[in-house]
Amino acid sequence: MNKSYASYIILAILLLAGFLRLYGLNRGDAISDEVLLSFRALEMVDFDEGDFQTTPLEWFDRSPGGIPWWTGLSFHDHPPLVFLIQNIFMQVFGENSLAFRLPSVLFGLGSVYLVYLLGTILFTIEAGLLSALFMAVTVNHVYISRVGLQESYVIFFILLSLYYFFKADKKSKNFIYSGVNLGLGLLAKYTVGIVYPIILTYTLLFKREYLRRSKFWIGGLLSLVIFLPVIIYNIEMYRAVGHFDFQISAMLGNRPAVWPVQPGKEIGTMADRLMAYIPNLSYTNSPAFMLLFAISTIFGLFLAFKKKIFVKYGDGMRLFLVSFAWVALLMLLIGPQFRFLTLLTPFLCLSVGPFICSRFDFVREKKYLKIVAIFIFVAIIVFEIFYSWNSEIALYPKGEMNTFWSKLRFENYNWGYNELGAYMEKELAGRAPALSFDLRHDFLGKIRDEAVTRAIDSGAEPYSVFFVWDGNFDEAGKLWTLDRLHIFHGWPIISMPQYLEMLKINGEDFFKISGFKKSYLILMNNKVPDDNDRALSDNAEKIIIRNPKGDEVFYLYIRSI
C-alpha cells in the first residue's frame, strides 16, 4: 500500500479511536481504583483514608524528626509519574473525572498509533493498519483509555520501548530511546519492567550481537537512572522501617505489620489463576474479537509449525512472539484481573491484523469470496464499535451481558455518585467552610487550612454547616464525592457513627454551641431511616438525587439548627 494512503487511513482510525475514548468521558461514576490515584494526585499527598494500608506520611506525621525527605520521591504503593500527570491535568482542567481521565485517553490514542507502527515494521503496512483499527474499537482498550488507571500509560510505554528496540537493529541510538521510555514507564508502574525479560530473551536467542553494542547497555543504564527516585525511596524506606514499598514487599512475599491486609494481592493459587484466565479474557473482549483471535492463533501455530510464518516475517514475528509470551506469563504472575488483561490487547490486535491480511490475500482474485470477506469484516468492525459503545459510553447497556456488552461496564457504572458530586459542587460553589473538624493527621490539617485560606481570600462566603452521611456507600465513590471535600477543602463531613460519638462526648447541643447554623443529612435510598436519621431529617427540606436512569439514589435533608 502507498504510504500516503496509509497516513490518511491511520488518521481516520485515530479520529474514530478519539471519538470512542473522548465522547462522554465524564460519564460513569468514579468508583474503582482510579479514585485511589486521582485522590492522592490532587494534592500529591500519599494518603487515601486506607485504614489497612497506611503510608509513610502517617507513620512519621508526629515523629520528632518530622516526615522524612524521601517520602516526596514516590508513593507507598506506586511510582509517582501517573500521580504527577493527573495533578497537572486537574490543575488545568479542574477537580473532576474528565481531568484525571484525559491523560488515559491521550496515552490510549498514542498506543493505537504505536500498534500501527509496530504492525508496519514487524509485518506489513496493511497488517499495521488493521491491527490499529481493532485496537481503536475493541472494548478492552476503549475501557482502559476512559478510566484514570495506570494501565493506559503502561501499554503506551511498553509499546514505545519495544518499537525503538526493534528499530535499533539498524540505528543503535534507538537503544537509548528505548531505555529512556522504559525508565519513564517504570515511573508509571512496575509492570512496565516486563520489557526487561522481553528484550533480554530476544537478544540472547536471536540478536547476541546487540551485547557488543555500547548503546544497548547505555539504554539499559539510562532506564535505571530515570527510575532512580523510586530506587532511593525504597532504600530509604528499608533503612527507616525494615521493609520496601507495598508492591515490592508483595513481590518478595513479605507482609509488613503496617499492611496486614493487601487489597488486590489475594490472587489465589496458580491453578486458580489458570482457571480464571480464559473466562476473564472473554468477559473483557467481545465474542467476535475472541473468535477472531482464536482463529488467528490456530492459523499462526499451523504456519509456525511449518516455519512459513518465520520465512515471511522473520525477526518481527520472533519479537512479537517473545513479547506476547512474556506479557501472557505476567498475567499469570500478577493475576488475570480485568484491568491487567488490557496489557494483552495490543498483542491480540497484532495477532488478528496479520491474519486478516493473509486471508484477504488468499481471496483477492476470487471475486465472490472477496465480497463476502469484506462484508464479514465490516460487520465485525461495526459490531466492535457497538459493543464498545454499549459497554463504555451508553449510560446503561442494552441486551445480554457478554453478548452485547462487557462486565467492564461495572468498573464505572452510573450508580448516581456523579449526580451527588454535581449537587455538592453546586451547593458549595462560592462558599467556604466557616468551621471545620480536626483531622487525625497534621499534614492533612495543613492542606485543609491552606485550602480554606485560599477560598476566603478569593472572596468565598463563610458557610456554617456540617454534613452527616449514612448508608452503604461505595468506598471509592465516597472518597471522591465526600472525603475529598472534607480533607482537601475543609468541609465538615462525617459519618453517622462519628456524629453520634461527638454528641455522646460533647453533649446534644455541641453543634449549635460550636456555631453551626445548618445540617445536611445525606442518606442512601437503600438505608431504612432509623431514629438517628429521623432526628436530622424531621422538619427538613428534602432534596432527591437521581441517577441518569431516573432512579432515586440519595436523599439530602437540610435543616436549620
C-alpha positions in Angstrom: 0.0 0.0 0.0 1.1 3.5 -0.8 2.4 5.2 2.4 0.4 8.4 1.7 -2.8 6.4 1.6 -1.8 4.7 4.8 -1.3 8.1 6.5 -4.9 9.1 5.6 -6.3 5.8 6.8 -4.4 5.9 10.2 -5.7 9.4 10.7 -9.2 8.2 10.2 -8.6 5.3 12.6 -7.2 7.8 15.2 -10.3 10.0 14.8 -12.5 7.0 15.4 -10.4 6.0 18.4 -10.6 9.5 19.8 -14.4 9.6 19.4 -14.8 6.3 21.3 -12.5 7.5 24.1 -13.5 11.1 24.5 -17.2 11.1 24.0 -19.0 11.4 27.4 -15.6 10.8 29.2 -17.1 12.1 32.5 -19.9 9.6 32.3 -19.6 6.7 34.7 -19.1 7.1 38.4 -15.5 7.2 39.8 -15.9 4.0 41.9 -12.8 2.0 41.0 -9.1 2.2 41.9 -8.9 5.3 39.7 -10.1 7.2 42.7 -7.2 5.9 44.8 -4.9 7.5 42.2 -6.7 10.8 41.5 -7.5 11.5 45.2 -3.8 11.5 46.0 -2.8 13.2 42.8 -5.0 16.1 43.6 -2.5 17.4 46.3 0.4 15.0 45.5 0.0 13.6 49.0 0.3 9.9 49.8 -3.0 9.4 51.8 -6.3 7.9 50.8 -8.2 7.0 54.0 -6.9 3.4 53.8 -7.2 2.1 57.3 -5.5 -1.2 56.5 -2.9 0.3 54.1 -1.3 3.2 55.8 1.5 5.3 54.3 4.9 6.8 55.5 3.2 10.2 55.9 1.0 8.6 58.5 3.8 6.7 60.2 6.1 9.8 60.6 3.4 12.5 60.9 4.2 13.4 64.5 7.6 11.9 64.9 10.4 14.0 66.5 12.2 14.3 63.2 9.1 15.1 61.2 8.2 13.5 57.8 11.4 12.3 56.1 12.6 13.9 52.9 12.5 10.7 50.9 8.7 10.4 51.2 8.4 13.0 48.4 10.2 10.8 45.9 7.4 8.3 45.4 4.2 6.8 46.8 4.0 3.8 49.1 2.3 1.5 46.5 3.1 3.0 43.1 5.7 5.2 41.4 5.0 8.9 41.0 4.5 9.6 37.3 0.8 8.9 36.9 0.0 11.0 40.0 2.1 13.9 38.7 0.4 13.8 35.3 -3.1 13.7 36.8 -2.1 16.5 39.2 -1.1 18.7 36.2 -4.3 17.9 34.3 -6.5 18.6 37.3 -4.8 22.0 37.8 -5.5 22.9 34.2 -9.0 21.3 33.7 -10.4 21.3 37.2 -11.0 18.9 40.0 -13.2 16.4 38.1 -13.2 13.0 36.5 -12.8 14.5 33.0 -9.4 15.9 34.0 -7.9 12.8 35.6 -9.2 10.5 32.9 -8.0 12.7 30.0 -4.3 11.6 30.2 -5.5 8.0 29.8 -7.3 9.0 26.6 -4.1 10.6 25.2 -1.9 7.6 26.1 -4.6 5.3 24.7 -4.5 7.2 21.3 -0.7 7.0 21.4 -1.0 3.3 21.8 -3.3 2.9 18.9 -0.8 4.7 16.7 2.1 2.6 18.1 0.3 -0.6 17.2 0.1 0.7 13.7 3.9 1.5 13.7 4.7 -1.9 15.3 2.4 -3.8 12.9 4.1 -2.0 10.0 7.7 -2.7 11.0 7.0 -6.2 12.3 4.7 -7.3 9.5 3.3 -5.1 6.8 1.6 -1.7 6.4 -1.8 -3.4 5.9 -1.3 -5.5 9.0 -0.4 -2.4 11.0 -3.5 -0.6 9.8 -5.8 -3.5 10.6 -4.2 -4.1 14.0 -4.6 -0.4 14.8 -8.2 -0.4 13.7 -9.0 -3.3 16.1 -7.1 -1.5 18.9 -9.2 1.6 18.2 -12.5 -0.1 18.5 -12.1 -3.2 20.8 -13.8 -2.8 24.2 -10.8 -3.7 26.4 -8.7 -0.8 25.1 -11.6 1.6 24.9 -12.3 0.9 28.6 -8.8 1.3 29.9 -8.4 4.6 27.9 -11.6 6.0 29.6 -10.6 5.5 33.2 -7.9 7.1 35.3 -5.9 3.9 35.9 -2.2 3.3 35.2 -2.6 0.6 32.5 -3.2 3.1 29.6 0.2 4.6 30.5 1.8 1.1 30.9 0.6 -0.1 27.5 1.9 3.0 25.8 5.4 2.8 27.4 5.7 -0.9 26.7 4.9 -0.5 23.1 7.1 2.6 22.7 10.1 0.8 24.3 9.6 -2.2 22.0 9.2 0.0 18.9 12.5 1.7 19.5 14.2 -1.5 20.5 13.2 -3.2 17.2 14.4 -0.2 15.2 17.8 -0.3 16.9 18.8 -3.1 14.7 19.6 -0.5 12.0 20.2 2.6 14.2 21.9 1.9 17.6 20.8 5.2 19.0 17.3 3.8 19.2 18.5 1.6 22.1 18.9 4.8 24.1 15.4 6.0 23.2 14.1 2.5 24.2 15.8 2.8 27.5 14.5 6.3 28.2 11.0 5.2 27.6 11.4 2.1 29.6 12.6 4.2 32.6 9.6 6.6 32.2 7.3 3.6 32.0 8.8 2.2 35.3 7.9 5.6 36.9 4.3 4.9 35.8 4.0 1.3 37.1 6.4 -1.5 37.9 4.7 -3.9 35.4 6.5 -2.0 32.6 9.5 -3.9 33.8 8.3 -6.9 31.8 10.2 -5.2 28.9 13.5 -6.2 30.5 12.9 -10.0 30.1 11.4 -9.4 26.7 14.5 -7.6 25.4 16.9 -10.0 27.2 15.2 -13.1 25.8 15.0 -11.8 22.3 18.6 -10.6 22.4 20.0 -13.9 23.8 18.0 -16.1 21.4 18.2 -14.1 18.1 20.5 -11.0 18.4 23.5 -11.7 20.6 25.5 -9.1 18.6 23.5 -6.5 20.5 25.5 -7.3 23.6 28.6 -5.9 21.8 26.9 -2.5 21.1 27.6 0.1 23.7 24.3 1.9 23.2 22.5 -1.3 24.1 24.0 -1.1 27.6 23.7 2.7 27.8 19.9 2.4 27.1 19.6 -0.1 29.9 21.5 2.1 32.3 19.5 5.2 31.4 16.3 3.3 32.3 17.6 2.7 35.8 18.9 6.3 36.1 15.4 7.6 35.3 13.9 5.2 37.8 16.5 6.3 40.5 14.0 8.3 42.6 11.9 5.2 43.3 15.1 3.1 44.0 16.2 5.7 46.5 12.7 5.8 48.0 12.8 2.1 48.6 16.3 2.1 50.0 15.4 4.8 52.5 12.2 3.1 53.4 14.0 -0.1 54.2 16.6 1.8 56.3 13.8 3.5 58.2 11.2 0.7 58.8 12.9 -2.5 57.6 10.9 -3.2 54.5 10.3 -1.9 51.0 7.2 -0.4 49.5 3.8 -2.1 49.2 4.3 -3.6 45.8 7.9 -4.7 46.2 7.1 -6.2 49.6 4.3 -8.2 48.0 6.5 -9.4 45.1 9.1 -10.6 47.7 6.4 -12.4 49.7 6.7 -10.1 52.7 3.7 -8.9 54.8 4.8 -6.0 56.9 2.8 -5.4 60.1 1.7 -2.0 58.8 -0.1 -3.7 55.9 -2.0 -6.6 57.5 -4.4 -6.6 54.6 -3.1 -6.4 51.0 -6.0 -5.5 48.7 -5.6 -6.7 45.1 -3.0 -9.3 46.2 -5.4 -12.1 47.0 -4.9 -13.7 43.6 -5.2 -17.3 44.6 -3.1 -20.2 43.6 -1.5 -20.7 40.2 -4.4 -23.2 39.4 -6.9 -20.5 40.4 -5.3 -18.0 38.1 -5.2 -20.5 35.2 -8.8 -21.3 35.7 -9.8 -17.6 35.6 -7.5 -16.7 32.7 -9.7 -17.5 29.7 -13.1 -16.6 31.3 -11.8 -13.2 32.4 -10.3 -12.7 28.9 -13.7 -13.5 27.4 -15.5 -11.1 29.8 -13.3 -8.3 28.8 -13.5 -8.8 25.0 -16.4 -9.1 22.6 -17.3 -12.6 21.4 -16.5 -11.6 17.8 -13.0 -10.4 18.7 -12.3 -13.5 20.9 -13.3 -15.8 18.0 -11.1 -13.9 15.6 -8.2 -14.1 18.0 -8.7 -17.9 18.5 -8.8 -18.5 14.7 -5.7 -16.3 14.1 -3.8 -18.1 16.9 -4.6 -21.6 15.4 -3.7 -20.4 12.0 -0.5 -18.8 13.3 0.5 -22.0 15.1 -0.1 -24.0 12.0 2.2 -21.7 9.9 4.8 -21.6 12.7 4.9 -25.4 12.7 5.7 -25.3 9.0 8.1 -22.4 9.6 6.3 -20.4 6.9 5.5 -17.6 9.2 9.1 -17.0 10.1 10.2 -17.1 6.5 7.6 -14.3 5.8 8.1 -12.1 8.8 11.4 -13.2 10.3 12.6 -11.1 13.3 9.3 -9.2 13.5 7.4 -12.4 14.3 10.1 -13.5 16.7 9.9 -10.3 18.7 6.1 -10.4 18.7 6.0 -14.0 20.0 8.6 -13.3 22.7 6.7 -10.2 23.8 3.3 -11.9 23.7 4.6 -14.9 25.7 6.2 -12.7 28.5 3.1 -10.5 28.8 0.8 -13.5 28.9 3.1 -15.0 31.6 2.9 -11.7 33.5 -0.9 -12.1 33.7 -0.4 -15.4 35.5 2.1 -14.0 37.9 0.0 -10.9 39.0 -3.4 -12.4 38.4 -5.7 -12.1 35.3 -7.7 -9.2 36.7 -9.8 -7.2 34.2 -7.6 -4.1 34.1 -4.3 -6.2 33.9 -5.6 -8.1 30.9 -5.7 -4.9 28.9 -1.9 -5.3 28.6 -2.6 -8.2 26.3 -4.8 -6.2 24.0 -2.1 -4.8 21.7 -0.8 -8.3 21.1 -4.2 -9.7 20.4 -4.7 -7.0 17.9 -1.2 -7.6 16.3 -2.2 -11.2 16.0 -5.6 -10.6 14.4 -4.3 -7.9 11.9 -1.7 -10.1 10.0 -4.2 -13.0 10.0 -6.9 -10.9 8.3 -4.3 -9.6 5.8 -3.3 -13.1 4.9 -6.9 -14.1 4.3 -7.6 -11.1 2.1 -4.5 -12.0 0.1 -6.0 -15.5 -0.3 -9.4 -14.3 -1.7 -8.1 -11.3 -3.6 -8.5 -12.9 -7.0 -11.8 -14.6 -6.1 -14.5 -12.0 -6.7 -17.4 -13.5 -4.7 -15.2 -14.7 -1.8 -13.7 -11.2 -1.7 -17.2 -9.6 -1.4 -18.2 -12.0 1.4 -14.9 -11.4 3.2 -15.3 -7.6 3.1 -18.9 -7.9 4.3 -17.9 -10.1 7.2 -15.0 -7.7 8.1 -17.2 -4.6 8.0 -19.8 -6.4 10.1 -17.2 -7.3 12.7 -15.9 -3.8 12.9 -19.4 -2.4 13.2 -20.2 -4.9 16.0 -17.0 -4.0 17.8 -17.9 -0.3 17.7 -21.4 -1.1 19.0 -20.1 -3.4 21.7 -17.6 -0.8 22.9 -20.3 2.0 22.9 -22.8 -0.2 24.7 -20.3 -1.2 27.3 -18.4 2.0 27.9 -20.3 5.1 26.6 -24.0 4.4 26.8 -25.4 5.5 30.1 -26.9 2.0 30.6 -26.2 -1.0 28.3 -28.8 -2.8 26.3 -29.1 -6.6 25.7 -27.5 -9.6 27.3 -24.2 -9.2 29.2 -21.2 -10.8 27.5 -23.2 -11.0 24.2 -23.8 -7.3 23.7 -21.9 -5.7 26.5 -19.0 -6.4 28.7 -18.7 -6.8 32.5 -16.2 -3.9 32.3 -19.3 -1.7 32.5 -19.4 -2.2 36.2 -15.9 -0.6 36.6 -17.5 2.8 36.2 -21.3 2.2 36.3 -23.7 5.1 36.6 -25.0 4.5 40.1 -25.5 8.2 40.9 -22.3 9.3 42.6 -21.7 11.8 39.7 -25.0 13.4 40.4 -24.4 13.6 44.1 -21.0 15.1 43.4 -22.5 17.7 41.0 -25.0 18.7 43.6 -22.3 19.1 46.3 -20.2 21.2 43.9 -23.1 23.5 43.0 -24.3 23.8 46.6 -20.8 24.8 47.9 -19.7 26.9 45.0 -18.7 30.4 46.1 -18.7 29.3 49.8 -16.0 28.3 52.2 -16.4 26.4 55.5 -16.8 28.7 58.4 -16.0 25.8 60.8 -14.0 22.6 60.3 -13.4 19.4 62.2 -10.0 18.4 63.3 -8.2 15.9 61.1 -6.3 13.0 62.5 -3.0 13.9 60.8 -1.1 17.2 61.0 -0.1 17.1 57.3 -3.7 16.9 56.3 -4.6 19.8 58.6 -2.0 22.0 56.8 -3.5 21.1 53.4 -7.0 21.9 54.7 -6.0 25.2 56.3 -4.3 26.4 53.1 -7.4 25.4 51.0 -9.8 27.3 53.4 -7.5 30.4 53.4 -7.4 30.4 49.6 -11.1 30.2 49.4 -11.7 33.0 51.8 -9.0 35.1 50.1 -10.8 34.6 46.7 -14.0 36.1 48.2 -15.9 32.9 49.1 -18.7 33.4 51.7 -18.2 31.6 55.0 -20.9 28.9 55.4 -21.6 27.4 58.9 -22.8 23.9 58.0 -21.9 20.3 58.7 -22.7 17.1 56.7 -23.6 13.7 58.0 -23.8 10.7 55.7 -25.5 7.4 56.4 -25.9 4.2 54.4 -23.9 1.6 52.5 -21.8 4.0 50.4 -19.3 2.7 47.9 -15.9 3.4 49.5 -14.3 4.8 46.3 -17.4 6.7 45.4 -17.5 8.3 48.9 -13.7 9.0 48.8 -14.0 11.2 45.7 -17.5 12.7 46.3 -17.4 13.4 50.1 -14.0 12.7 51.6 -12.2 14.9 49.0 -14.3 17.9 50.1 -13.7 17.1 53.8 -10.0 16.5 53.7 -8.8 18.8 50.9 -11.4 21.6 51.2 -12.2 21.6 55.0 -15.9 20.9 54.8 -17.1 19.2 58.0 -18.4 15.9 56.6 -18.7 12.9 59.0 -20.5 9.5 59.1 -23.5 8.9 61.3 -21.5 6.9 63.9 -18.9 9.8 64.1 -21.8 12.2 64.6 -23.3 10.2 67.4 -19.9 9.8 69.1 -19.4 13.5 69.0 -22.8 14.1 70.6 -22.0 11.5 73.3 -18.7 13.1 74.2 -19.7 16.8 73.9 -23.4 16.9 74.6 -26.6 17.2 72.5 -26.1 20.9 71.9 -22.5 20.6 70.7 -23.0 21.6 67.1 -25.3 24.5 68.0 -22.9 25.8 70.6 -20.0 25.4 68.2 -21.6 27.8 65.8 -23.1 25.6 63.1 -26.3 27.0 61.5 -27.4 24.2 59.3 -27.0 20.4 58.9 -27.2 18.2 55.9 -28.1 14.5 56.2 -27.0 12.5 53.1 -28.9 9.3 53.1 -28.7 6.4 50.7 -32.0 5.2 49.4 -31.2 1.6 50.4 -30.9 2.6 54.0 -34.0 2.3 56.1 -34.2 5.5 58.2 -33.8 4.9 61.9 -34.3 7.2 64.9 -30.9 8.9 64.3 -31.7 9.6 60.7 -35.2 11.0 61.6 -33.6 13.3 64.2 -31.7 15.0 61.4 -34.5 14.8 58.8 -37.6 15.9 60.7 -38.8 19.4 59.6 -36.0 19.5 57.0 -36.0 20.4 53.3 -35.7 17.2 51.2 -33.6 17.0 48.1 -33.8 13.9 45.9 -30.7 12.9 43.9 -31.5 10.7 40.9 -29.1 8.7 38.7 -29.3 9.2 34.9 -31.9 6.4 34.7 -34.2 8.5 37.0 -33.9 6.2 40.0 -33.8 7.8 43.4 -30.4 7.2 44.9 -29.6 9.7 47.6 -31.8 11.9 49.8 -30.5 15.1 51.3 -32.2 16.6 54.3 -31.3 20.3 55.0 -32.4 21.9 58.3 -31.6 24.8 60.4 -30.1 24.2 63.9 
